[in-house]
């Protein structure tokens, strides 16, 4: 059910496509995520987000872990923390944006 909701939101242009590069040379995985960036208005303008986060169904990026790299909208991020949301069918990952001029490795 949740996957259908995410599919509909993606078709409506409300989500961003994220790519995860698993360690160990496994093939990249992609999923539609709700992406939040600093200075982005949240709660219908009542607040301002102060950190990068992505929210996604638990069935996507099943083995994603802290320290892994993801790319969203052409920018690279390192996963800091992953938490289950609500009944556990969704996850929220806190991200750190990697600067383009910094040489970051997947290790």
Secondary structure, DSSP 8 states (H G I E B T S, - for coil): -HHHHHHHHHHTT-SEEEEE--GGG---EEEEEEEE-TT-EETTTTEE--SEEEEEETTSSTT--TT-EEEETTEEEEEEEEEEETTTTEEEEEEEE--TTS-----
